[in-house]
Amino acid sequence: MEHRDLLAGPPATHLPADPAAAELATGIAPEAVAAAHPACLAAWAALAEAALARGETVTGYAFARTGYHRGLDQLRRAGWHGHGPVPWEHEPNRGFLRSLHALGQAAAALGETGEADRCREFLRDASPTAASELGTW
């Protein structure tokens, strides 16, 4: 029988690989990837980041929220119970973490400080590495 350290907290959650994310690396536009593969978190994150970079805060917020909520669904299917590590080091997790970061950025830009603060805390708790890599808003 395997014994787990109950004080160590929940185990890390690792999303399954998403073959559609590879399409982004080949240069296919995030709009096309999201349209063909709506579950592709990396596509929603890329759309959110691009919209925010163009100053399209509401559009960026909508894309980020889509990636965030689709990501929560995928995390739950992968065994996540609402808390615990979602490591940045595991590549398939990055689309969710980037969407969460973009959601926080957009919320802050819209003056939704409570939501921005919750996103910041969630990102730090889920993956301190992601919080460091992606930066703050």
Sequence and secondary structure as in RCSB ss.txt:
>XXXX:A:sequence
MEHRDLLAGPPATHLPADPAAAELATGIAPEAVAAAHPACLAAWAALAEAALARGETVTGYAFARTGYHRGLDQL
RRAGWHGHGPVPWEHEPNRGFLRSLHALGQAAAALGETGEADRCREFLRDASPTAASELGTW
>XXXX:A:secstr
     GGG S        TTHHHHHTT  HHHHHHH TT HHHHHHHHHHHHHTT HHHHHHHHHHHHHHHHHHH
HHTT  S S   TTSGGGHHHHHHHHHHHHHHHHTT HHHHHHHHHHHHHH HHHHHHH   
